[in-house]
Amino acid sequence: TVELFGRNTQPYVWKKRHSSPTSKPHPTVKYGGGSIMVWGCFAASGPGQLAIIDGKICSQVYQEIFQENVSLSVRCLPFWDSVVCWPYAVVGEMLNTTCPAVFSFWGNNTGSVSRNCTSIGWSRPFPPYHTACSVDDDVHIPEDSYFATVKLIYTIGYGTSLVFLSIAVVILWLFRRLHCARNYIHIQLFISFMLKAVAVLIKDATLFASDDTNHCTLSTAACKASVTFCHYCVMTNFFWLMVEALYLNSLLLSSFHHYHRCLWGFGLLGWGVPIVFTVIWIGSRVYFEDTECWDINEDSPYWWIVKGPIVVSIGVNFILFMNIIRILIQKLNPRLIQFNNSDHYRRLTKSTLLLIPLFGTPYMVFNFLPDYFNVSVRLWIELCMGSFQFLILWVCICFHQVQKEIHMRWLRWQDNSYRVVLPGAKGSQMDTPF
């Protein structure tokens, strides 16, 4: 009996039996794709479920166990068939294992699957997985429709937000009256949101381009690049939120002028620091954990190279927002407030109270919990609500000042177009463009 311990709460127990002389060898077939493998990926993302093992790791699992006992009669090496990691075997042996836990999604995982070790290698599994484990591909799985619905909602949200944020950036850039340090930081924040939306859409297009793709063992340069770009954009988004909080906090603690000198520092903090952590994370994955598309981070210590700065920025952000509220409560006291600064403080209060519920509280709750705690609620908040918060941000922050600027431009255009000409010899007339 050979036991394989992985991330499972229960080990796989292999039963070896000698096959009969009449056993017919079958060519080795590796199974991949289809609904079985899609749900294998989902099952592996949670603790206590089927471990995801590729061919390289599968060989490493048994290397130490069998390296002293390997003989010339061993013809069947360990291999991963995208469902189970099969160990060493000698010619004539038959290995038997129960259905993996992933098949419990279809309601029955009490069957067993066997393979023969023949002179030309492993035989096909018999009976096939879908027969032995009673897999019905036509069975409606609630989680399947749930994830499809979540994907549709956040795709629409990111696409819509991307369009409106692009319009906002163009308006803030073209209207010179809107050029100031505050709007400069708003533009950088909007660009980080836009990059985050683009990164999520690119990642989906790369990892889930086809239903036939084996998502559990997919490992290409394109998918690794898309995952890396997504992590960088998410990190920059959180850092620019922290820059917004730092800027508001600085305005309240000192003068409202001469903050253009700090813009370069804010830019390095928002764009440069995430690059450093991303490069370190890439190096750690390449040299220590170069598996799949770098998108499975469960129990990986290297994931904290990316998650750690994000958690720290969220904590700093939340502390700064609380401090801003404290200062505003003091400064908005009717007995202490100065008339000249009242408009500044009220505008800052509006911005602060807007950013706290949108970006502070939800992330404070979820980023200090385990990654796989209440996945359904977490997906809904971080993807569905998060994809539309860009649009809410644009409406709340930019709509008033952009609307005011457009209205002033319209009045100025009307004033220039419908100007009155001085009266001449034959009386007065209105010079219009029509």
JOMOFEN-V728150 format. One line per field, one symbol per residue. ss: DSSP state (H for helix, E for strand, - for the rest). phi: phi as a letter, one per 30 degrees, with the letter a starting at -180 (. if undefined). burial: I if it has 9 or more other ideal C-beta (glycine too) atoms within 8 Angstrom, else O. A space follows every 10 residues. Layout:
ss = ???
phi = ???
burial = ???
This chain:
ss = -EEE------ -EEEEEEE-- ---------- ---HHHHHHH HHHH------ ----HHHHHH HHHHHH---- ---EEE--EE ----EE--EE --EEEEEE-- HHHHHH---- -EEEEEEE-- EE---E--HH HH-------- -HHHHHHHHH HHHHHHHHHH HHHHHHHHHH HHHH-HHH-- HHHHHHHHHH HHHHHHHHHH HHHHHHH--- ---------- HHHHHHHHHH HHHHHHHHHH HHHHHHHHHH HHH------H HHHHHHHHHH HHHHHHHHHH HHHHHHHH-- ---------- HHHHHHHHHH HHHHHHHHHH HHHHHHHHHH H-------HH HHHHHHHHHH HHHHHHHHHH HHHHHH---- ----HHHHHH HHHHHHHHHH HHHHHHHHHH HHHHHHHHHH HHHHHHH--E ---E--E--E ----
phi = .ccccbdddc ddccccbddd dddcdbddbc caiidddddd dddddcdice ddbcdddedd dcdddcdccd bdddccddac cibbccddac djdbcbbddd dddddcjbbc dbbbbcccdc kddddbdeed ddchdcdcdd ceddddddde dddddddddd dddddddddd dddddddcda dddddedddd dddddddddd dddddddbdb ddddddcdab dddddddddd dddddddddd dddedddddd dddbddcicd dddddddddd cddedddddd ddddddcbbd bhcicccdic dddddcdeed ddddddeddd dddddddddd dddedcdcdd cddddddddd ddddddddbc dedddddcce dcdhdddddd ddcddddcdd dddddddcdd dddddddddd dddddddcdc dedcdcjcbc dcdc
burial = OOOIOOIIOO OIIIOIOOIO OOIOIIOIOO IOOIOIIIII IIIIIIOOII OIIIOOIIIO IIOOOIOOOO OOOIIIOIII IIIIIIIIII IOIIIIIIII IIIOOIOIIO IOIIIIIIOO IIIIIOOIIO OIIIIOOOOO OOOOIIIOOI IOIIIIIIII IIOIIIOIIO IIOOIOOIOO IOIIIIIIII IIIIIIIIII IIIIIIIOOO OOIIIIIIIO OOIIOIIIII IIIIIIIIII IIIIIIIIII IIOOOOOOIO OIIOOIIIII IIIIIOIIOI IIOIIOOOOO OIIIOIOIOO OIOOIIIIII IOIIIIIIOI IOIIIOIIOO IIOOOOIOOO IIOIIIOIIO IIIIIIOIII OIIIOIIOOO OOOOIOOIII IIIIIIIIII IIIIOOIIIO OIOOIOOIIO OOOOOOOOOO IOOOOOOOOO OOOO
